[in-house]
Amino acid sequence: MDAAMRERLILAGLTAADVDWFDSFGCDDARTPEPRPGEINDYRRREAALNASISALTFAERGRSCEGRLAAAIGARIADAEDEAAGEPEGDS
């Protein structure tokens, strides 16, 4: 993660531990880990902070930004975990 992104995330309310979490998978949205039991609130907080950090961008700019891609990946992981908890098989709607 570059210094500018790190600063934006800290200003958006993420902690150093959160930044380290992103660094642990190289800020690669495709490698966003699945939440373990009890981590959903942390994932929601991180997703909200990422979205806050890019709130001034246009929709297209958000989609191209690392923060936007990470927020989408985290949101997808949350949805997958909620579906699994509700007993819905992955891929079903």
Backbone as ProteinMPNN parsed JSONL, in Angstrom:
{"seq_chain_A": "MDAAMRERLILAGLTAADVDWFDSFGCDDARTPEPRPGEINDYRRREAALNASISALTFAERGRSCEGRLAAAIGARIADAEDEAAGEPEGDS", "coords_chain_A": {"N_chain_A": [[0.856, -1.167, 0.0], [0.57, 2.175, -0.862], [1.906, 5.255, 0.5], [0.124, 7.422, 0.311], [-2.407, 6.21, 0.059], [-2.484, 4.858, 2.486], [-2.553, 7.037, 4.251], [-5.044, 8.182, 3.517], [-6.78, 6.155, 4.351], [-6.337, 6.05, 7.112], [-7.204, 8.623, 7.776], [-9.864, 8.234, 7.189], [-10.706, 6.794, 9.293], [-9.722, 4.258, 9.849], [-7.685, 1.965, 11.695], [-4.188, 1.469, 12.605], [-3.875, -1.26, 12.835], [-5.906, -2.144, 11.127], [-4.914, -1.228, 8.673], [-2.62, -2.788, 8.549], [-3.896, -5.231, 8.272], [-4.975, -5.022, 5.663], [-2.544, -4.848, 4.299], [-1.635, -7.425, 4.759], [-2.678, -9.081, 2.809], [-1.809, -7.89, 0.568], [-3.369, -5.759, -0.353], [-4.984, -6.671, -2.373], [-7.839, -7.044, -4.047], [-8.895, -9.445, -5.016], [-7.821, -11.276, -3.319], [-8.999, -10.932, -0.869], [-9.62, -11.974, 2.344], [-11.905, -14.476, 3.648], [-14.341, -13.691, 6.118], [-13.862, -14.636, 9.495], [-15.721, -16.289, 12.122], [-17.275, -13.832, 14.098], [-15.99, -11.658, 12.96], [-17.451, -10.06, 11.245], [-18.438, -7.476, 11.918], [-16.036, -6.01, 11.981], [-15.353, -6.193, 9.282], [-17.5, -4.804, 8.126], [-17.02, -2.244, 9.179], [-14.537, -1.65, 8.04], [-15.258, -1.691, 5.32], [-17.053, 0.491, 5.268], [-15.321, 2.589, 5.947], [-13.541, 2.534, 3.786], [-15.316, 3.234, 1.715], [-15.991, 5.803, 2.613], [-13.551, 7.052, 2.289], [-13.388, 7.465, -0.414], [-15.506, 8.988, -1.136], [-15.754, 11.44, -2.461], [-15.224, 10.912, -5.068], [-16.175, 10.216, -8.497], [-18.648, 7.833, -9.663], [-17.47, 6.131, -11.579], [-14.755, 6.61, -11.099], [-14.548, 5.598, -8.521], [-14.897, 2.867, -8.975], [-12.566, 2.278, -10.335], [-10.644, 2.76, -8.466], [-8.347, 1.546, -5.983], [-9.335, 1.474, -3.379], [-12.106, 1.419, -3.864], [-12.409, -1.033, -5.213], [-11.552, -2.766, -3.186], [-13.507, -2.236, -1.208], [-15.791, -3.228, -2.501], [-15.084, -5.928, -2.7], [-14.901, -6.637, 0.006], [-17.556, -6.191, 0.785], [-18.769, -8.198, -0.755], [-17.665, -10.471, 0.448], [-18.83, -10.238, 2.977], [-21.547, -10.572, 2.308], [-21.461, -13.203, 1.303], [-20.747, -14.58, 3.659], [-22.981, -14.039, 5.255], [-24.981, -15.292, 3.746], [-24.119, -17.927, 3.946], [-24.37, -18.302, 6.719], [-27.097, -18.179, 6.889], [-27.767, -20.502, 5.756], [-27.816, -20.738, 3.024], [-26.694, -22.11, 0.032], [-23.572, -21.431, -1.622], [-23.63, -19.293, -4.433], [-26.31, -19.533, -4.964], [-29.434, -17.738, -5.265]], "CA_chain_A": [[0.0, 0.0, 0.0], [1.395, 3.373, -0.904], [1.751, 6.167, 1.639], [-1.074, 8.252, 0.128], [-3.573, 5.399, 0.397], [-2.41, 4.633, 3.936], [-3.02, 8.268, 4.902], [-6.484, 8.309, 3.279], [-7.496, 5.18, 5.172], [-6.237, 6.499, 8.509], [-8.101, 9.776, 7.887], [-11.234, 7.732, 7.109], [-11.046, 6.157, 10.566], [-9.141, 2.943, 10.07], [-6.551, 1.92, 12.628], [-2.952, 0.873, 12.078], [-4.135, -2.7, 12.725], [-6.679, -2.333, 9.897], [-3.993, -1.042, 7.55], [-1.803, -4.005, 8.524], [-4.752, -6.299, 7.744], [-4.963, -4.861, 4.211], [-1.202, -5.193, 3.832], [-1.409, -8.869, 4.896], [-3.01, -9.741, 1.543], [-1.31, -7.047, -0.508], [-4.431, -4.868, -0.853], [-5.466, -7.281, -3.606], [-9.258, -7.345, -3.821], [-9.15, -10.854, -5.314], [-7.305, -12.091, -2.211], [-9.652, -10.534, 0.378], [-9.952, -13.211, 3.06], [-13.256, -14.673, 4.166], [-14.4, -13.364, 7.55], [-14.037, -15.71, 10.466], [-16.808, -15.949, 13.055], [-17.01, -12.673, 14.936], [-15.277, -10.591, 12.243], [-18.335, -9.329, 10.331], [-18.477, -6.045, 12.255], [-14.775, -5.422, 11.513], [-15.447, -6.083, 7.823], [-18.426, -3.7, 7.827], [-16.337, -0.994, 9.528], [-13.522, -1.419, 7.007], [-15.955, -1.341, 4.081], [-17.572, 1.855, 5.416], [-14.192, 3.529, 5.91], [-13.077, 2.594, 2.396], [-16.288, 4.028, 0.957], [-15.855, 7.198, 3.04], [-12.295, 7.61, 1.768], [-13.544, 7.768, -1.843], [-16.84, 9.574, -1.317], [-15.72, 12.59, -3.372], [-14.958, 10.453, -6.429], [-17.33, 9.827, -9.3], [-18.914, 6.396, -9.64], [-16.447, 5.467, -12.398], [-13.47, 6.708, -10.389], [-14.603, 4.665, -7.384], [-14.695, 1.516, -9.499], [-11.168, 2.119, -10.746], [-9.725, 2.959, -7.344], [-8.045, 0.391, -5.135], [-10.271, 1.506, -2.256], [-13.407, 0.99, -4.358], [-12.366, -2.48, -5.466], [-11.494, -3.446, -1.887], [-14.819, -2.116, -0.563], [-16.685, -4.172, -3.174], [-14.683, -7.291, -2.323], [-15.296, -6.845, 1.399], [-19.011, -6.322, 0.774], [-19.092, -9.526, -1.28], [-17.319, -11.448, 1.495], [-19.869, -10.128, 4.012], [-22.758, -11.2, 1.767], [-21.228, -14.651, 1.275], [-20.787, -15.085, 5.035], [-24.372, -13.97, 5.705], [-25.702, -16.352, 3.05], [-23.701, -19.195, 4.55], [-24.973, -18.372, 8.05], [-28.525, -18.401, 6.703], [-27.936, -21.826, 5.183], [-27.932, -20.69, 1.565], [-25.468, -22.556, -0.639], [-22.9, -20.394, -2.408], [-24.057, -19.2, -5.822], [-27.782, -19.499, -5.076], [-30.026, -16.448, -4.925]], "C_chain_A": [[0.902, 1.23, 0.0], [1.032, 4.309, 0.252], [0.479, 7.01, 1.524], [-2.335, 7.471, 0.489], [-3.62, 5.146, 1.901], [-2.968, 5.854, 4.68], [-4.527, 8.445, 4.724], [-7.274, 7.363, 4.174], [-7.464, 5.553, 6.647], [-7.182, 7.684, 8.728], [-9.573, 9.355, 7.843], [-11.633, 6.949, 8.361], [-10.504, 4.768, 10.788], [-7.93, 3.039, 10.991], [-5.314, 1.368, 11.932], [-3.132, -0.632, 11.918], [-4.954, -3.013, 11.469], [-5.775, -2.223, 8.678], [-3.09, -2.263, 7.422], [-2.592, -5.18, 7.949], [-4.782, -6.221, 6.219], [-3.606, -5.261, 3.63], [-0.963, -6.702, 3.846], [-1.799, -9.641, 3.627], [-2.708, -8.836, 0.351], [-2.326, -6.092, -1.107], [-4.99, -5.361, -2.173], [-6.905, -7.721, -3.385], [-9.584, -8.807, -4.077], [-8.685, -11.776, -4.185], [-7.921, -11.707, -0.864], [-10.092, -11.794, 1.118], [-11.41, -13.263, 3.494], [-13.261, -14.315, 5.647], [-14.56, -14.628, 8.389], [-15.2, -15.327, 11.373], [-16.396, -14.778, 13.949], [-16.313, -11.521, 14.24], [-16.177, -9.728, 11.358], [-18.367, -7.841, 10.648], [-17.191, -5.344, 11.839], [-14.809, -5.23, 10.002], [-16.374, -4.93, 7.433], [-17.752, -2.347, 8.086], [-15.29, -0.652, 8.473], [-14.166, -1.01, 5.684], [-16.462, 0.098, 4.138], [-16.447, 2.882, 5.327], [-13.633, 3.651, 4.49], [-14.019, 3.453, 1.557], [-16.202, 5.505, 1.332], [-14.612, 7.843, 2.424], [-12.391, 7.996, 0.297], [-14.874, 8.456, -2.15], [-16.858, 10.75, -2.291], [-15.486, 12.188, -4.824], [-16.254, 10.188, -7.173], [-17.5, 8.315, -9.215], [-17.831, 5.639, -10.405], [-15.09, 5.48, -11.703], [-13.427, 5.748, -9.207], [-14.308, 3.249, -7.851], [-13.273, 1.24, -9.92], [-10.195, 2.198, -9.582], [-9.502, 1.666, -6.566], [-9.035, 0.318, -3.975], [-11.654, 1.013, -2.678], [-13.46, -0.505, -4.612], [-12.322, -3.264, -4.158], [-12.836, -3.388, -1.164], [-15.807, -3.102, -1.182], [-16.365, -5.61, -2.779], [-15.082, -7.605, -0.886], [-16.812, -7.015, 1.494], [-19.448, -7.692, 0.269], [-18.782, -10.607, -0.252], [-18.351, -11.434, 2.619], [-21.133, -10.841, 3.538], [-22.62, -12.719, 1.721], [-21.346, -15.253, 2.67], [-22.217, -15.078, 5.572], [-25.223, -15.045, 5.036], [-25.381, -17.712, 3.667], [-24.337, -19.369, 5.929], [-26.472, -18.659, 7.968], [-28.818, -19.762, 6.068], [-28.125, -21.851, 3.685], [-26.633, -21.157, 0.941], [-24.879, -21.434, -1.495], [-23.377, -20.463, -3.853], [-25.557, -19.203, -6.005], [-28.29, -18.118, -4.714], [-31.337, -16.633, -4.243]], "O_chain_A": [[1.867, 1.313, 0.76], [-0.012, 4.163, 0.888], [-0.174, 7.282, 2.531], [-3.23, 8.003, 1.146], [-4.687, 5.215, 2.511], [-3.754, 5.716, 5.617], [-5.219, 8.816, 5.672], [-8.324, 7.735, 4.697], [-8.46, 5.388, 7.351], [-7.879, 7.746, 9.741], [-10.432, 10.043, 8.396], [-12.771, 6.495, 8.474], [-10.793, 4.151, 11.813], [-7.25, 4.063, 11.049], [-5.388, 0.865, 10.811], [-2.604, -1.222, 10.975], [-4.724, -4.033, 10.819], [-5.865, -3.034, 7.757], [-2.822, -2.724, 6.313], [-2.043, -6.019, 7.235], [-4.63, -7.241, 5.548], [-3.534, -5.929, 2.598], [-0.181, -7.211, 3.043], [-1.298, -10.742, 3.4], [-3.276, -8.996, -0.729], [-2.169, -5.658, -2.248], [-5.422, -4.562, -3.004], [-7.166, -8.657, -2.629], [-10.466, -9.36, -3.421], [-9.11, -12.929, -4.11], [-7.413, -12.118, 0.18], [-10.856, -12.594, 0.578], [-12.059, -12.234, 3.681], [-12.298, -14.601, 6.358], [-15.291, -15.552, 8.033], [-15.618, -14.17, 11.392], [-15.288, -14.756, 14.485], [-16.064, -10.493, 14.869], [-15.702, -8.753, 10.775], [-18.326, -7.02, 9.731], [-17.236, -4.199, 11.388], [-14.341, -4.209, 9.498], [-16.068, -4.168, 6.516], [-17.903, -1.415, 7.295], [-15.171, 0.501, 8.06], [-13.687, -0.1, 5.008], [-16.321, 0.844, 3.169], [-16.608, 3.928, 4.7], [-13.291, 4.747, 4.047], [-13.572, 4.298, 0.781], [-16.326, 6.37, 0.464], [-14.618, 9.025, 2.082], [-11.57, 8.771, -0.193], [-15.308, 8.493, -3.301], [-17.898, 11.024, -2.89], [-15.543, 13.034, -5.717], [-17.3, 9.964, -6.563], [-16.607, 7.605, -8.752], [-17.332, 4.619, -9.929], [-14.366, 4.484, -11.716], [-12.387, 5.154, -8.924], [-13.561, 2.516, -7.203], [-12.817, 0.097, -9.872], [-9.051, 1.755, -9.693], [-10.379, 0.804, -6.51], [-9.518, -0.76, -3.629], [-12.302, 0.274, -1.937], [-14.439, -1.167, -4.269], [-12.972, -4.302, -4.029], [-13.261, -4.379, -0.569], [-16.576, -3.741, -0.464], [-17.27, -6.412, -2.551], [-15.546, -8.706, -0.593], [-17.293, -7.892, 2.211], [-20.388, -8.281, 0.801], [-19.552, -11.555, -0.097], [-18.709, -12.484, 3.153], [-21.723, -11.624, 4.282], [-23.558, -13.439, 2.061], [-21.964, -16.302, 2.851], [-22.621, -16.01, 6.267], [-26.087, -15.643, 5.678], [-26.27, -18.537, 3.88], [-24.791, -20.462, 6.27], [-27.044, -19.295, 8.854], [-29.977, -20.126, 5.869], [-28.545, -22.864, 3.126], [-25.567, -20.648, 1.289], [-25.608, -20.596, -2.024], [-23.511, -21.544, -4.425], [-26.041, -18.905, -7.096], [-27.652, -17.402, -3.942], [-31.988, -15.653, -3.88]]}, "name": "protein", "num_of_chains": 1, "seq": "MDAAMRERLILAGLTAADVDWFDSFGCDDARTPEPRPGEINDYRRREAALNASISALTFAERGRSCEGRLAAAIGARIADAEDEAAGEPEGDS"}
